[in-house]
């Protein structure tokens, strides 16, 4: 049954579906990331990578 | 022990940097091994005698070892070093479990050592970039799970609410590599050292290149993009150019990459719509790749002067630039008409090395120059040496790439050259080989430079570590402090993606969905339906002896230099015969279509020459093909065929769906022996002793003579009827 259903499908539609799916994901992510008011949060997020946490007790010679 | 006054709100913790140090050491060690292997096999192509006449050191066996060493040993350890270092800091938490870290480290090294032992011995599945046999595959899966537990455990106990973009790329890596490895490695064992995949022919090809291409994507690319997003801002001391762009970059890249696999199978017997889909998504992939590259490079705005003086930034900026170049070349090569020229040639080899040396090696070098002084709390031993490495590696890589472009395009053009009368201008394959051998010397020399550069770096880093150890006897860990996650307030204006970035599990599920869609659309139709393979009753399963011969073919890594797939074009038809169709590899477990024609295609070699030709060709290829660059396979006339295991092999094949009858299985041993004696009897007329009947060369000849024979026979019968 399963095999017949798949065999009778027109496979050439799949690339179009794939492309549309990607377009939807892309537009979705794009709009999401440019949401109003997100600028500040993202600036903060970017800065987070630069801190390792506060050193309270350092051993050995630090650069 | 705390000296801080505000520990009331803060938790104290330390980072496990010892594990990072060990992974750094392993990266240096395996880097030398992987590059040395590359140099050895490069010289073997330039001069065939460089295997020293030994079976364990032939190109066919060492090339898989080189690729495995480069990808999983060198790059793998570099990824783990970078991930362990950056994840802890981005999470402001110690790694989840120190014990698991050690299990991960030693488990992975053990896997590498077992690969280094089994591959030269010829123990291989014959699937490119997934050559390791099933017990090692299981070990890889287990160790990967240990890594995943350690990583996700750290995410859960993190003290930083936001999950930084580098971590998303690590998540995508861990999840996708697990899916790829498990799906592609499913097989049924014959014994401890041999197994057959559950997929055959077209299905195996689709699964294999879905895996193969995404090993590039999710082992060589996404983890390094994560490392790029962490280490470039760190080294430049400024945040990433655009965090928004990184979000778009991430989702586009993980969604698109998984679809690109079929570009390895253009002009093959897989359905046209799958080829078109693979090509289209490969071209689209250019955009997110360049989005990431631009984001990495623009992070350096304002500090370009440091790129000149700081080894870390110099290597990383170069790495990202080569990434941009390789990700332009990739989509270009996946355009069908360009691919027709480049596929099966050295152009692809050059492209791969622009990625692995240009991107992975350069990024790893930059990362190591950052990590070693940081971890050992000292300064780099010599910037001059780092500079020297930079130039030797860059010049070596350029020599490599340019020689491979020249060799690939030259050979590709020669293969398809047809004169006005419609004949091949270079009908002898060997003409197209001899032409590019000088390029093989240039490539090998370029490889030596890349290796030398790496050795300079190892020396430089070892000196740095020695100096640090002498200066700094105190090896206790630093203590850090940060507020616990529970203290973090929900941000009032956090948007949906922002929240998503803080929810590791949901994020992981969405990433999994993004990578599964492509695979499901492209692969499952072929697994569930037999529509892709036209019915061809004239194609019969291999005889027991041919199965044994096929395994010799796989063991010797013949697929590394010979393809078994004829593309549907005029020049291929003239050279090799009718285009390959899907039905012809329906019993091929694994498929052996290959990816490079260092020698000619073998899909229809059966019956083209007599048995004695093959016999002489194996003992000394130059006997029948002057100037051939194939090594002598004299041990095939000495190593004995294991006839006893053939019955078990047929049983496993039958369990996988190959239509062997009970009788065929019961008589496998006798049938194999009989066929071997028949072939040997024919050879005795030319002076070959009858004792050759139980040697490996006989089943190999049987297998080679079978390639394409069913179709040739059917064609002849049809012609007779007409």
Interface residues (C-beta under 8 A of the other chain):
Chain A: X2 X3 X6 X7 X9 X11 X12 X14 X15 X17 X18 X19 X21 X22 X25 X26 X29 X30 X32 X33 X34 X35 X37 X38 X41 X42 X43 X44 X45 X46 X47 X48 X49 X50 X52 X53 X54 X55 X56 X57 X58 X59 X60 X61 X62 X63
Chain B: X1 X2 X3 X4 X7 X10 X12 X13 X15 X89 X90 X92 X159 X160 X162 X164 X165 X166 X229 X230 X233 X234 X237 X238 X239 X240 X243 X244 X247 X248 X251 X252 X255 X256 X259 X271 X273 X276 X277 X280 X281 X284 X373 X374 X377 X378 X379 X471 X472 X474 X475 X476 X477 X478 X479 X480 X481 X482 X491 X493 X494 X495 X496 X497 X498 X501 X514 X517 X518 X521 X522 X525 X528 X529 X530 X531
